[in-house]
Amino acid sequence: MEIGAAIVAAFAMLVGGDAALWQIVWTSLAVAVTGLAIATVPAIGAAYLIATHDFPGRRALVVLSQAFLSFPTVLVGLILYLMFTRQGPLGDLGLLFTPAGMVIGQAVIGFPVVLAFALSTLQGADPRLAETARVLGAGRWRTFFTVLRELRFGLMAAVVAGFGRVIAEVGSALMIGGNIEGSTRTITTAIALETSKGEFAQGIALGIVLVALALVVNVLLAWLQGAGGFRR
């Protein structure tokens, strides 16, 4: 198919509500959002503990969290594949080539991203914020939630960065999910498959959706922060 015709067919799929295409989009969103939701709470909690406590190995943890930002997702997929396969330690759970297994993969990939960005936000915060909360009588948990509330926009940016990482990755989704039509096929794995087959229409349509998702998320974040000329 010629590129021009493929582009026309791609827009026809988007406008016409192609069922297979939107099933892929829904699967991608469901897996990415669920995995990120699982990773976000422990990641922000860990970032808070690292940022507010001194302990042996703290510096090493900070460096490690930053190093994992560039950790290859296909390697994450390989490690989880070996764990989920029938001969692996978690083989009896039947997670390989299932959406649940993909969710775990997305959580593992999203965790270090949210951790690193949240840690950067918390370390850059004014230390008087927590001190003021304690002086006013806030306990440990109240201080924790007060700090998170005051730094909510920076923490939201961490979550957005995590979403961008998990929604666009292909290595882990392909190895753990297996790219099964109607079950574990995501936007990125479908683009890779359709392009390798020389069928560009669906790949282009899904690429447009992926770009649109990135734009929507970042515009929403800019609006919430009142940045970039947007006002609340």
C-alpha positions as CSV (number, residue, x, y, z in Angstrom):
1,M,0.0,0.0,0.0
2,E,1.3,3.4,-0.9
3,I,2.0,5.9,1.9
4,G,-0.7,8.3,0.8
5,A,-3.3,5.6,0.6
6,A,-2.2,4.2,3.9
7,I,-2.7,7.6,5.6
8,V,-6.2,8.0,4.1
9,A,-7.1,4.5,5.3
10,A,-5.7,5.3,8.7
11,F,-7.9,8.3,9.2
12,A,-10.8,6.2,7.8
13,M,-10.2,3.7,10.6
14,L,-10.1,6.4,13.3
15,V,-13.2,8.2,12.1
16,G,-15.1,5.0,11.3
17,G,-14.5,3.5,14.7
18,D,-12.7,0.4,13.6
19,A,-13.4,-2.1,16.3
20,A,-10.1,-3.9,16.2
21,L,-8.1,-0.7,16.3
22,W,-10.0,0.7,19.3
23,Q,-9.7,-2.7,21.1
24,I,-6.0,-2.3,20.9
25,V,-6.1,1.2,22.2
26,W,-8.3,0.2,25.1
27,T,-6.0,-2.7,26.0
28,S,-3.0,-0.4,26.0
29,L,-4.7,2.2,28.2
30,A,-6.0,-0.4,30.6
31,V,-2.7,-2.1,31.0
32,A,-0.7,1.1,31.2
33,V,-3.0,2.9,33.7
34,T,-3.4,-0.2,35.9
35,G,0.3,-0.9,36.0
36,L,1.2,2.7,36.7
37,A,-1.5,2.9,39.5
38,I,0.1,-0.1,41.2
39,A,3.6,1.5,40.9
40,T,2.7,5.1,41.9
41,V,1.9,4.7,45.6
42,P,5.0,2.6,46.6
43,A,7.2,4.8,44.3
44,I,6.1,8.1,45.9
45,G,6.3,6.5,49.4
46,A,9.8,5.3,48.7
47,A,10.8,8.7,47.3
48,Y,9.5,10.4,50.4
49,L,11.4,8.1,52.7
50,I,14.7,8.5,50.8
51,A,14.3,12.3,50.6
52,T,13.5,12.8,54.2
53,H,15.7,10.3,56.0
54,D,19.5,9.8,56.3
55,F,20.6,6.2,56.3
56,P,23.6,4.1,55.1
57,G,23.3,3.5,51.3
58,R,21.0,6.5,50.7
59,R,23.2,8.0,48.1
60,A,23.5,4.6,46.3
61,L,19.7,4.3,46.2
62,V,19.4,7.8,44.6
63,V,22.0,6.9,42.0
64,L,20.3,3.6,41.4
65,S,16.9,5.1,40.9
66,Q,18.3,7.5,38.3
67,A,20.2,4.6,36.6
68,F,17.0,2.6,36.2
69,L,15.5,5.4,34.0
70,S,17.5,4.0,31.1
71,F,17.0,0.4,32.0
72,P,16.0,-1.4,28.7
73,T,12.4,-2.5,28.8
74,V,13.1,-5.5,26.8
75,L,15.4,-6.7,29.6
76,V,12.6,-6.2,32.0
77,G,10.5,-8.3,29.7
78,L,13.1,-11.0,29.6
79,I,13.5,-11.2,33.3
80,L,9.7,-11.4,33.9
81,Y,9.4,-13.9,31.0
82,L,11.9,-16.2,32.8
83,M,9.9,-15.8,36.0
84,F,6.5,-16.4,34.5
85,T,7.4,-19.3,32.1
86,R,6.2,-22.7,33.3
87,Q,9.8,-23.6,34.4
88,G,10.1,-20.3,36.3
89,P,9.4,-19.6,40.0
90,L,6.1,-17.9,39.2
91,G,5.1,-20.3,36.4
92,D,2.2,-21.8,38.3
93,L,0.4,-18.4,38.4
94,G,-0.2,-18.5,34.7
95,L,0.7,-14.9,34.1
96,L,2.6,-15.3,30.9
97,F,0.8,-14.0,27.8
98,T,-2.0,-12.5,29.8
99,P,-3.0,-8.9,30.5
100,A,-2.3,-9.4,34.2
101,G,1.3,-10.3,33.4
102,M,1.6,-7.2,31.2
103,V,0.3,-5.1,34.1
104,I,3.1,-6.4,36.3
105,G,5.6,-5.6,33.6
106,Q,4.3,-2.0,33.3
107,A,4.4,-1.6,37.0
108,V,8.0,-2.7,37.1
109,I,8.9,-0.3,34.3
110,G,6.9,2.7,35.7
111,F,8.1,2.3,39.3
112,P,11.7,3.7,38.8
113,V,10.5,6.5,36.6
114,V,8.0,7.8,39.1
115,L,10.5,7.2,41.9
116,A,13.2,9.2,40.2
117,F,11.0,12.2,39.3
118,A,9.2,12.2,42.6
119,L,12.6,12.0,44.5
120,S,13.8,15.0,42.5
121,T,10.7,17.0,43.4
122,L,10.9,16.1,47.1
123,Q,14.6,16.8,47.3
124,G,14.1,20.2,45.7
125,A,11.3,21.2,48.2
126,D,11.8,23.8,50.9
127,P,12.7,21.8,54.0
128,R,10.8,24.4,56.0
129,L,7.6,22.9,54.6
130,A,7.8,19.7,56.7
131,E,9.2,21.6,59.7
132,T,6.3,24.1,59.7
133,A,3.8,21.2,59.6
134,R,5.5,19.6,62.6
135,V,5.6,22.9,64.5
136,L,1.9,23.3,63.9
137,G,1.3,19.9,65.5
138,A,1.1,17.6,62.5
139,G,2.0,14.0,63.1
140,R,4.1,11.8,60.9
141,W,1.2,11.0,58.5
142,R,-0.3,14.4,58.5
143,T,3.1,15.9,57.6
144,F,3.5,13.3,54.9
145,F,0.2,14.2,53.2
146,T,0.8,18.0,53.7
147,V,4.1,17.7,51.9
148,L,2.5,15.7,49.1
149,R,-0.3,18.2,48.7
150,E,2.1,21.1,48.5
151,L,4.2,19.3,45.9
152,R,1.3,17.8,44.1
153,F,2.1,19.3,40.7
154,G,5.7,18.1,40.7
155,L,4.4,14.6,41.7
156,M,1.8,14.7,39.0
157,A,4.7,15.4,36.6
158,A,6.4,12.3,37.9
159,V,3.2,10.2,37.2
160,V,2.9,11.7,33.7
161,A,6.5,10.8,33.0
162,G,5.8,7.3,34.2
163,F,2.7,7.1,31.9
164,G,4.7,8.3,29.0
165,R,7.3,5.5,29.7
166,V,4.8,2.6,30.0
167,I,2.4,3.6,27.2
168,A,5.2,3.8,24.6
169,E,7.3,0.8,25.6
170,V,7.3,-2.3,23.3
171,G,9.9,-4.7,24.6
172,S,8.2,-5.9,27.8
173,A,4.7,-5.8,26.3
174,L,5.8,-8.0,23.4
175,M,7.7,-10.6,25.5
176,I,5.2,-10.9,28.3
177,G,2.0,-10.3,26.4
178,G,2.9,-12.2,23.2
179,N,1.0,-9.7,21.0
180,I,-2.2,-11.8,21.0
181,E,-5.0,-10.3,19.0
182,G,-8.0,-9.3,21.1
183,S,-6.2,-10.0,24.4
184,T,-2.6,-8.6,24.8
185,R,-2.0,-6.6,21.6
186,T,-1.1,-3.0,22.5
187,I,-0.5,0.1,20.4
188,T,3.2,-0.4,20.2
189,T,3.2,-4.1,19.5
190,A,0.5,-3.7,16.9
191,I,2.5,-0.9,15.2
192,A,5.6,-3.2,15.1
193,L,3.5,-6.1,13.7
194,E,1.6,-4.2,11.1
195,T,4.8,-2.4,9.9
196,S,6.7,-5.7,9.6
197,K,3.8,-7.1,7.4
198,G,3.8,-4.0,5.2
199,E,0.3,-3.0,6.4
200,F,0.9,0.6,7.3
201,A,-2.7,1.9,7.7
202,Q,-3.4,0.5,11.1
203,G,0.2,1.3,12.2
204,I,-0.3,4.9,11.2
205,A,-3.7,5.1,12.9
206,L,-2.3,3.8,16.1
207,G,0.7,6.1,15.9
208,I,-1.7,9.0,15.6
209,V,-3.5,7.8,18.7
210,L,-0.2,7.5,20.6
211,V,0.8,11.0,19.7
212,A,-2.6,12.3,20.6
213,L,-2.4,10.6,24.0
214,A,0.9,12.2,24.7
215,L,-0.4,15.6,23.7
216,V,-3.6,15.3,25.8
217,V,-1.7,14.2,28.9
218,N,0.9,17.1,28.7
219,V,-1.7,19.7,27.9
220,L,-3.7,18.6,30.9
221,L,-0.7,18.8,33.1
222,A,0.2,22.3,31.8
223,W,-3.4,23.4,32.5
224,L,-3.3,22.0,36.1
225,Q,0.0,23.7,36.8
226,G,-1.2,27.0,35.2
227,A,2.0,26.8,33.0
228,G,2.6,27.5,29.4
229,G,0.1,30.3,29.2
230,F,-2.8,28.2,30.5
231,R,-4.8,29.5,33.4
232,R,-6.9,27.6,35.9
